[in-house]
């Protein structure tokens, strides 16, 4: 049973560019949450998708947007990249309103130069 | 919104000794408290969790305690081993959103 898979694993982009990160949730999970983890920090909640809709959002600007597809996979898009967007981006999947924690992928390391 | 404070930020213990990490949360409506372990280059992995209707839970060498009144919860690792070296995160969930602490880097000394 595959867990959460994310692609790509590493990415280098130039300031001002746009990036798309992808996530496939664990089998049986219907909810995807995205987190940003800066070096030496805890994961910061970006947003959560369920039934192809953004369900909750953290304190991130509109440059961060997402999408969920009918097969529950998800994308995270970041426009007008800033140097400060360099981080590990984590995708986590879960079952909506369940009493269990999230299952995380290994993340995408984004470096903005 | 929920705020989770975690300390210490770094902890070094002798192999075989116990390690304790403490967290506090702000939102009394939070009802689920997971602990994650993150190794270098990997995503966080759930190691143990506790729900708000339980005061203590144990799984082999790992235990968690929860004091709802004080909004405190703690992770206890006994008989530490080299493979316990990692970053540990506490977290609190409300309404399907999980908020993390800033993490504790645990070093197990030989």
Interface residues (C-beta under 8 A of the other chain):
Chain A: X4 X31 X33 X35 X40 X41 X42 X43 X44 X45 X48 X55 X56 X90 X92 X94 X96 X97 X99 X100 X101 X102 X103 X104 X105 X106 X107
Chain B: X6 X32 X34 X36 X41 X42 X43 X44 X45 X46 X49 X51 X89 X91 X93 X95 X96 X97 X98 X99 X100 X101 X102 X103
